[in-house]
Amino acid sequence: MDETFEKVDFSYTDKATSTKKEVQTLEIIEYGAKEKAPETTFEAAPESAIVTKPEVREAEPEASQKIIRDNQTGVSYEKLFGR
């Protein structure tokens, strides 16, 4: 949720064990928690600090499982089948 919404607690208490369980929303799973980060300043790096990219090798395909939730955005063919 953004700053226009009131703070919300997405959790519940298990009556059998009396433990509080946190629930992750789809927004937190996709984009992470939005904590206000301190502002940082950047300085230009000296030319001697510039690093060239190493040669990238094509990754071997690997079996995996992707879970797509209802109303999930940002899912593309490339993200699903790219590797």
MOPAC internal coordinates of N, CA, C and O (Angstrom, degrees):
PM7 1SCF
backbone

  N    0.0000 0     0.00 0     0.00 0    0    0    0
  C    1.4416 1     0.00 0     0.00 0    1    0    0
  C    1.5315 1   108.05 1     0.00 0    2    1    0
  O    1.2310 1   120.85 1   -30.56 1    3    2    1
  N    1.3006 1   115.97 1   149.44 1    3    2    1
  C    1.4601 1   118.14 1   178.80 1    5    3    2
  C    1.5258 1   110.43 1   -95.17 1    6    5    3
  O    1.2310 1   121.10 1     2.35 1    7    6    5
  N    1.3137 1   115.49 1  -177.65 1    7    6    5
  C    1.4550 1   120.82 1  -173.45 1    9    7    6
  C    1.5259 1   114.11 1   -68.12 1   10    9    7
  O    1.2310 1   119.11 1   169.90 1   11   10    9
  N    1.3306 1   119.30 1   -10.10 1   11   10    9
  C    1.4643 1   120.83 1   178.67 1   13   11   10
  C    1.5280 1   111.72 1   -78.89 1   14   13   11
  O    1.2310 1   119.58 1   167.02 1   15   14   13
  N    1.3240 1   118.41 1   -12.98 1   15   14   13
  C    1.4509 1   122.42 1   179.54 1   17   15   14
  C    1.5218 1   110.39 1  -101.47 1   18   17   15
  O    1.2310 1   121.13 1   -26.83 1   19   18   17
  N    1.3230 1   115.45 1   153.17 1   19   18   17
  C    1.4599 1   120.16 1   175.31 1   21   19   18
  C    1.5234 1   109.03 1   -71.10 1   22   21   19
  O    1.2310 1   120.26 1   -22.84 1   23   22   21
  N    1.3332 1   117.11 1   157.16 1   23   22   21
  C    1.4581 1   121.62 1   178.49 1   25   23   22
  C    1.5281 1   108.91 1   -65.52 1   26   25   23
  O    1.2310 1   120.69 1   -47.84 1   27   26   25
  N    1.3340 1   116.29 1   132.16 1   27   26   25
  C    1.4586 1   122.55 1  -176.66 1   29   27   26
  C    1.5211 1   109.10 1  -123.06 1   30   29   27
  O    1.2310 1   120.72 1   -39.44 1   31   30   29
  N    1.3235 1   116.22 1   140.56 1   31   30   29
  C    1.4650 1   121.78 1   178.08 1   33   31   30
  C    1.5231 1   108.26 1  -103.85 1   34   33   31
  O    1.2310 1   120.29 1   -72.31 1   35   34   33
  N    1.3357 1   117.04 1   107.69 1   35   34   33
  C    1.4568 1   121.94 1   178.59 1   37   35   34
  C    1.5279 1   108.42 1   -93.55 1   38   37   35
  O    1.2310 1   120.88 1  -100.10 1   39   38   37
  N    1.3154 1   115.92 1    79.90 1   39   38   37
  C    1.4599 1   121.06 1   178.46 1   41   39   38
  C    1.5188 1   108.97 1  -150.99 1   42   41   39
  O    1.2310 1   121.33 1   -12.09 1   43   42   41
  N    1.3219 1   115.07 1   167.91 1   43   42   41
  C    1.4561 1   120.71 1   176.37 1   45   43   42
  C    1.5150 1   108.78 1  -145.26 1   46   45   43
  O    1.2310 1   120.84 1   -18.21 1   47   46   45
  N    1.3266 1   116.00 1   161.79 1   47   46   45
  C    1.4569 1   121.17 1   179.18 1   49   47   46
  C    1.5185 1   108.77 1  -110.02 1   50   49   47
  O    1.2310 1   121.22 1   -55.57 1   51   50   49
  N    1.3307 1   115.28 1   124.43 1   51   50   49
  C    1.4637 1   121.56 1   177.60 1   53   51   50
  C    1.5295 1   107.56 1   -73.32 1   54   53   51
  O    1.2310 1   120.42 1   -63.03 1   55   54   53
  N    1.3369 1   116.81 1   116.97 1   55   54   53
  C    1.4655 1   120.48 1  -176.36 1   57   55   54
  C    1.5244 1   112.39 1   -65.38 1   58   57   55
  O    1.2310 1   120.00 1   146.66 1   59   58   57
  N    1.3246 1   117.60 1   -33.34 1   59   58   57
  C    1.4658 1   120.72 1  -177.82 1   61   59   58
  C    1.5249 1   111.55 1   -67.61 1   62   61   59
  O    1.2310 1   120.29 1   139.56 1   63   62   61
  N    1.3381 1   117.04 1   -40.44 1   63   62   61
  C    1.4671 1   119.98 1  -176.06 1   65   63   62
  C    1.5223 1   113.10 1  -109.85 1   66   65   63
  O    1.2310 1   119.94 1   172.48 1   67   66   65
  N    1.3192 1   117.73 1    -7.52 1   67   66   65
  C    1.4782 1   124.00 1  -177.48 1   69   67   66
  C    1.5237 1   112.48 1    58.00 1   70   69   67
  O    1.2310 1   120.74 1  -148.49 1   71   70   69
  N    1.3331 1   116.20 1    31.51 1   71   70   69
  C    1.4612 1   119.65 1   177.17 1   73   71   70
  C    1.5255 1   109.52 1  -104.24 1   74   73   71
  O    1.2310 1   121.72 1   -36.13 1   75   74   73
  N    1.3048 1   114.32 1   143.87 1   75   74   73
  C    1.4612 1   120.45 1   179.45 1   77   75   74
  C    1.5250 1   108.28 1   -87.33 1   78   77   75
  O    1.2310 1   120.43 1   -48.83 1   79   78   77
  N    1.3190 1   116.79 1   131.17 1   79   78   77
  C    1.4666 1   121.94 1  -179.04 1   81   79   78
  C    1.5216 1   109.05 1  -118.18 1   82   81   79
  O    1.2310 1   120.72 1   -52.85 1   83   82   81
  N    1.3120 1   116.22 1   127.15 1   83   82   81
  C    1.4576 1   122.83 1   178.69 1   85   83   82
  C    1.5222 1   109.78 1   -82.25 1   86   85   83
  O    1.2310 1   120.17 1   -37.56 1   87   86   85
  N    1.3254 1   117.28 1   142.44 1   87   86   85
  C    1.4591 1   122.87 1   178.00 1   89   87   86
  C    1.5182 1   107.50 1  -115.03 1   90   89   87
  O    1.2310 1   120.44 1   -52.57 1   91   90   89
  N    1.3200 1   116.76 1   127.43 1   91   90   89
  C    1.4621 1   120.40 1   177.41 1   93   91   90
  C    1.5124 1   109.38 1   -88.40 1   94   93   91
  O    1.2310 1   120.91 1   -50.65 1   95   94   93
  N    1.3148 1   115.86 1   129.35 1   95   94   93
  C    1.4630 1   119.93 1   177.39 1   97   95   94
  C    1.5198 1   109.43 1   -81.73 1   98   97   95
  O    1.2310 1   120.74 1   -17.59 1   99   98   97
  N    1.3194 1   116.19 1   162.41 1   99   98   97
  C    1.4586 1   121.38 1   179.84 1  101   99   98
  C    1.5318 1   110.84 1   -60.65 1  102  101   99
  O    1.2310 1   120.23 1   143.67 1  103  102  101
  N    1.3337 1   117.16 1   -36.33 1  103  102  101
  C    1.4705 1   120.45 1   179.13 1  105  103  102
  C    1.5185 1   111.69 1   -63.13 1  106  105  103
  O    1.2310 1   119.95 1   138.94 1  107  106  105
  N    1.3283 1   117.70 1   -41.06 1  107  106  105
  C    1.4673 1   120.43 1   179.19 1  109  107  106
  C    1.5205 1   110.39 1   -68.79 1  110  109  107
  O    1.2310 1   120.18 1   140.91 1  111  110  109
  N    1.3359 1   117.26 1   -39.09 1  111  110  109
  C    1.4611 1   120.58 1   178.66 1  113  111  110
  C    1.5223 1   110.52 1   -63.36 1  114  113  111
  O    1.2310 1   120.21 1   136.07 1  115  114  113
  N    1.3458 1   117.20 1   -43.93 1  115  114  113
  C    1.4671 1   120.89 1  -177.45 1  117  115  114
  C    1.5228 1   113.59 1   -76.35 1  118  117  115
  O    1.2310 1   120.51 1   137.11 1  119  118  117
  N    1.3318 1   116.63 1   -42.89 1  119  118  117
  C    1.4608 1   119.53 1  -170.66 1  121  119  118
  C    1.5177 1   114.35 1  -115.51 1  122  121  119
  O    1.2310 1   119.58 1   172.93 1  123  122  121
  N    1.3132 1   118.40 1    -7.07 1  123  122  121
  C    1.4532 1   121.04 1  -178.59 1  125  123  122
  C    1.5236 1   110.85 1    82.38 1  126  125  123
  O    1.2310 1   121.25 1   -12.94 1  127  126  125
  N    1.3067 1   115.21 1   167.06 1  127  126  125
  C    1.4608 1   120.47 1   179.65 1  129  127  126
  C    1.5179 1   108.98 1   -72.44 1  130  129  127
  O    1.2310 1   120.94 1   -42.38 1  131  130  129
  N    1.3144 1   115.80 1   137.62 1  131  130  129
  C    1.4582 1   120.20 1  -179.12 1  133  131  130
  C    1.5170 1   109.25 1   -97.13 1  134  133  131
  O    1.2310 1   121.14 1   -90.98 1  135  134  133
  N    1.2925 1   115.42 1    89.02 1  135  134  133
  C    1.4559 1   121.28 1   174.16 1  137  135  134
  C    1.5115 1   106.94 1   -95.83 1  138  137  135
  O    1.2310 1   120.62 1   -37.85 1  139  138  137
  N    1.2968 1   116.42 1   142.15 1  139  138  137
  C    1.4569 1   118.88 1  -179.73 1  141  139  138
  C    1.5216 1   108.41 1   -71.53 1  142  141  139
  O    1.2310 1   120.56 1   -66.25 1  143  142  141
  N    1.3047 1   116.54 1   113.75 1  143  142  141
  C    1.4554 1   122.23 1  -179.48 1  145  143  142
  C    1.5270 1   109.34 1   -86.37 1  146  145  143
  O    1.2310 1   120.31 1   -33.63 1  147  146  145
  N    1.3159 1   117.02 1   146.37 1  147  146  145
  C    1.4581 1   118.34 1   177.03 1  149  147  146
  C    1.5228 1   110.66 1   -65.88 1  150  149  147
  O    1.2310 1   121.23 1   -33.91 1  151  150  149
  N    1.3127 1   115.26 1   146.09 1  151  150  149
  C    1.4567 1   118.94 1   179.90 1  153  151  150
  C    1.5256 1   109.45 1   -70.14 1  154  153  151
  O    1.2310 1   120.93 1   -41.45 1  155  154  153
  N    1.3107 1   115.82 1   138.55 1  155  154  153
  C    1.4547 1   120.31 1   179.77 1  157  155  154
  C    1.5176 1   109.17 1  -119.34 1  158  157  155
  O    1.2310 1   121.65 1   -26.44 1  159  158  157
  N    1.3021 1   114.45 1   153.56 1  159  158  157
  C    1.4623 1   119.49 1   176.08 1  161  159  158
  C    1.5155 1   108.00 1  -110.82 1  162  161  159
  O    1.2310 1   120.93 1   -32.18 1  163  162  161
  N    1.3012 1   115.83 1   147.82 1  163  162  161
  C    1.4521 1   120.98 1  -177.76 1  165  163  162
  C    1.5233 1   109.30 1  -115.28 1  166  165  163
  O    1.2310 1   121.44 1   -40.32 1  167  166  165
  N    1.3196 1   114.85 1   139.68 1  167  166  165
  C    1.4519 1   120.75 1   175.72 1  169  167  166
  C    1.5230 1   108.21 1  -111.94 1  170  169  167
  O    1.2310 1   120.77 1   -31.25 1  171  170  169
  N    1.3085 1   116.14 1   148.75 1  171  170  169
  C    1.4626 1   120.18 1   178.33 1  173  171  170
  C    1.5239 1   109.41 1   -67.56 1  174  173  171
  O    1.2310 1   121.09 1   -44.39 1  175  174  173
  N    1.3231 1   115.51 1   135.61 1  175  174  173
  C    1.4604 1   120.56 1   179.07 1  177  175  174
  C    1.5229 1   109.68 1   -79.44 1  178  177  175
  O    1.2310 1   120.18 1   -36.76 1  179  178  177
  N    1.3167 1   117.26 1   143.24 1  179  178  177
  C    1.4646 1   118.76 1   176.05 1  181  179  178
  C    1.5232 1   110.06 1   -65.86 1  182  181  179
  O    1.2310 1   120.35 1   -26.03 1  183  182  181
  N    1.3240 1   116.94 1   153.97 1  183  182  181
  C    1.4688 1   120.68 1  -177.09 1  185  183  182
  C    1.5173 1   112.30 1   -59.00 1  186  185  183
  O    1.2310 1   120.03 1   150.54 1  187  186  185
  N    1.3250 1   117.55 1   -29.46 1  187  186  185
  C    1.4649 1   120.05 1  -179.62 1  189  187  186
  C    1.5284 1   111.47 1   -69.96 1  190  189  187
  O    1.2310 1   119.63 1   163.28 1  191  190  189
  N    1.3307 1   118.30 1   -16.72 1  191  190  189
  C    1.4565 1   121.84 1  -178.82 1  193  191  190
  C    1.5249 1   112.55 1   -89.87 1  194  193  191
  O    1.2310 1   119.62 1   174.81 1  195  194  193
  N    1.3192 1   118.33 1    -5.19 1  195  194  193
  C    1.4559 1   120.89 1  -178.46 1  197  195  194
  C    1.5211 1   109.37 1   -72.27 1  198  197  195
  O    1.2310 1   120.92 1   -51.85 1  199  198  197
  N    1.3140 1   115.84 1   128.15 1  199  198  197
  C    1.4622 1   122.25 1  -177.43 1  201  199  198
  C    1.5153 1   108.69 1  -111.96 1  202  201  199
  O    1.2310 1   120.47 1   -44.87 1  203  202  201
  N    1.3101 1   116.71 1   135.13 1  203  202  201
  C    1.4633 1   120.14 1   177.44 1  205  203  202
  C    1.5179 1   108.82 1   -84.84 1  206  205  203
  O    1.2310 1   120.82 1   -27.79 1  207  206  205
  N    1.3264 1   116.05 1   152.21 1  207  206  205
  C    1.4563 1   121.43 1  -179.95 1  209  207  206
  C    1.5265 1   110.29 1   -72.11 1  210  209  207
  O    1.2310 1   120.72 1   -41.58 1  211  210  209
  N    1.3273 1   116.23 1   138.42 1  211  210  209
  C    1.4599 1   118.51 1   174.17 1  213  211  210
  C    1.5257 1   109.57 1   -73.84 1  214  213  211
  O    1.2310 1   121.09 1   -19.63 1  215  214  213
  N    1.3179 1   115.52 1   160.37 1  215  214  213
  C    1.4615 1   119.81 1   179.32 1  217  215  214
  C    1.5212 1   109.20 1   -65.81 1  218  217  215
  O    1.2310 1   120.65 1   -49.02 1  219  218  217
  N    1.3354 1   116.37 1   130.98 1  219  218  217
  C    1.4569 1   121.52 1  -177.60 1  221  219  218
  C    1.5187 1   109.35 1   -97.68 1  222  221  219
  O    1.2310 1   120.91 1   -51.37 1  223  222  221
  N    1.3291 1   115.87 1   128.63 1  223  222  221
  C    1.4570 1   120.84 1   178.19 1  225  223  222
  C    1.5209 1   108.37 1   -96.53 1  226  225  223
  O    1.2310 1   120.60 1   -32.69 1  227  226  225
  N    1.3167 1   116.46 1   147.31 1  227  226  225
  C    1.4658 1   121.80 1   178.48 1  229  227  226
  C    1.5247 1   108.55 1   -67.67 1  230  229  227
  O    1.2310 1   120.28 1   -50.28 1  231  230  229
  N    1.3268 1   117.06 1   129.72 1  231  230  229
  C    1.4627 1   121.94 1  -178.65 1  233  231  230
  C    1.5249 1   110.18 1   -75.16 1  234  233  231
  O    1.2310 1   121.27 1   -34.55 1  235  234  233
  N    1.3110 1   115.18 1   145.45 1  235  234  233
  C    1.4547 1   121.33 1   176.94 1  237  235  234
  C    1.5253 1   108.56 1   -73.76 1  238  237  235
  O    1.2310 1   119.64 1   -36.86 1  239  238  237
  N    1.3348 1   118.29 1   143.14 1  239  238  237
  C    1.4705 1   119.96 1   176.69 1  241  239  238
  C    1.5189 1   110.25 1   -62.02 1  242  241  239
  O    1.2310 1   120.88 1   -35.14 1  243  242  241
  N    1.3077 1   115.92 1   144.86 1  243  242  241
  C    1.4544 1   119.65 1   178.06 1  245  243  242
  C    1.5265 1   108.87 1  -137.70 1  246  245  243
  O    1.2310 1   120.78 1   -32.97 1  247  246  245
  N    1.3083 1   116.12 1   147.03 1  247  246  245
  C    1.4596 1   121.36 1   179.37 1  249  247  246
  C    1.5193 1   109.09 1   -74.59 1  250  249  247
  O    1.2310 1   120.75 1   -42.21 1  251  250  249
  N    1.3230 1   116.18 1   137.79 1  251  250  249
  C    1.4610 1   120.25 1   177.22 1  253  251  250
  C    1.5205 1   108.91 1  -157.00 1  254  253  251
  O    1.2310 1   121.35 1    -9.15 1  255  254  253
  N    1.3052 1   115.01 1   170.85 1  255  254  253
  C    1.4573 1   121.36 1   179.60 1  257  255  254
  C    1.5203 1   108.23 1  -122.55 1  258  257  255
  O    1.2310 1   120.26 1   -46.33 1  259  258  257
  N    1.3254 1   117.11 1   133.67 1  259  258  257
  C    1.4606 1   122.34 1   176.93 1  261  259  258
  C    1.5183 1   107.80 1  -114.34 1  262  261  259
  O    1.2310 1   120.44 1   -49.09 1  263  262  261
  N    1.3182 1   116.77 1   130.91 1  263  262  261
  C    1.4557 1   121.37 1   177.13 1  265  263  262
  C    1.5255 1   107.50 1  -104.77 1  266  265  263
  O    1.2310 1   121.01 1   -57.40 1  267  266  265
  N    1.3273 1   115.68 1   122.60 1  267  266  265
  C    1.4588 1   121.34 1   179.46 1  269  267  266
  C    1.5154 1   107.06 1  -112.49 1  270  269  267
  O    1.2310 1   120.86 1   -54.73 1  271  270  269
  N    1.3284 1   115.95 1   125.27 1  271  270  269
  C    1.4587 1   121.28 1  -177.97 1  273  271  270
  C    1.5235 1   110.88 1   -93.99 1  274  273  271
  O    1.2310 1   120.49 1   -18.10 1  275  274  273
  N    1.3258 1   116.67 1   161.90 1  275  274  273
  C    1.4598 1   121.58 1   176.08 1  277  275  274
  C    1.5239 1   109.74 1   -55.96 1  278  277  275
  O    1.2310 1   120.57 1   -43.41 1  279  278  277
  N    1.3157 1   116.51 1   136.59 1  279  278  277
  C    1.4709 1   124.31 1   177.25 1  281  279  278
  C    1.5264 1   113.72 1    64.14 1  282  281  279
  O    1.2310 1   119.29 1  -162.95 1  283  282  281
  N    1.3112 1   118.96 1    17.05 1  283  282  281
  C    1.4616 1   120.94 1   178.82 1  285  283  282
  C    1.5197 1   109.41 1   -73.16 1  286  285  283
  O    1.2310 1   120.69 1   -43.57 1  287  286  285
  N    1.3211 1   116.28 1   136.43 1  287  286  285
  C    1.4544 1   121.12 1   178.88 1  289  287  286
  C    1.5203 1   109.58 1  -110.46 1  290  289  287
  O    1.2310 1   121.04 1    -9.34 1  291  290  289
  N    1.3102 1   115.62 1   170.66 1  291  290  289
  C    1.4593 1   119.98 1   176.56 1  293  291  290
  C    1.5170 1   113.84 1    80.64 1  294  293  291
  O    1.2310 1   119.78 1  -166.35 1  295  294  293
  N    1.3190 1   118.03 1    13.65 1  295  294  293
  C    1.4619 1   121.46 1   178.87 1  297  295  294
  C    1.5218 1   107.39 1   -95.12 1  298  297  295
  O    1.2310 1   120.58 1   -58.64 1  299  298  297
  N    1.3170 1   116.50 1   121.36 1  299  298  297
  C    1.4576 1   120.43 1   179.97 1  301  299  298
  C    1.5279 1   109.51 1  -127.04 1  302  301  299
  O    1.2310 1   121.09 1   -13.44 1  303  302  301
  N    1.3129 1   115.52 1   166.56 1  303  302  301
  C    1.4579 1   120.89 1   177.26 1  305  303  302
  C    1.5341 1   109.60 1   -58.42 1  306  305  303
  O    1.2310 1   121.00 1   137.11 1  307  306  305
  N    1.3248 1   115.69 1   -42.89 1  307  306  305
  C    1.4704 1   120.44 1  -179.12 1  309  307  306
  C    1.5247 1   111.73 1   -60.95 1  310  309  307
  O    1.2310 1   120.26 1   137.44 1  311  310  309
  N    1.3361 1   117.11 1   -42.56 1  311  310  309
  C    1.4660 1   120.20 1   179.67 1  313  311  310
  C    1.5230 1   112.10 1   -68.68 1  314  313  311
  O    1.2310 1   120.33 1   147.44 1  315  314  313
  N    1.3327 1   116.97 1   -32.56 1  315  314  313
  C    1.4520 1   120.00 1  -179.27 1  317  315  314
  C    1.5194 1   112.92 1   -81.16 1  318  317  315
  O    1.2310 1   120.47 1   135.86 1  319  318  317
  N    1.3467 1   116.70 1   -44.14 1  319  318  317
  C    1.4608 1   120.72 1  -170.88 1  321  319  318
  C    1.5225 1   113.68 1  -121.02 1  322  321  319
  O    1.2310 1   119.30 1  -172.43 1  323  322  321
  N    1.3272 1   118.94 1     7.57 1  323  322  321
  C    1.4562 1   122.67 1  -173.42 1  325  323  322
  C    1.5145 1   114.54 1   -58.39 1  326  325  323
  O    1.2310 1   119.31 1   137.40 1  327  326  325
  N    1.3025 1   118.93 1   -42.60 1  327  326  325
  C    1.4524 1   121.91 1  -178.53 1  329  327  326
  C    1.4956 1   109.95 1   -83.18 1  330  329  327
  O    1.2310 1   120.10 1   180.00 1  331  330  329

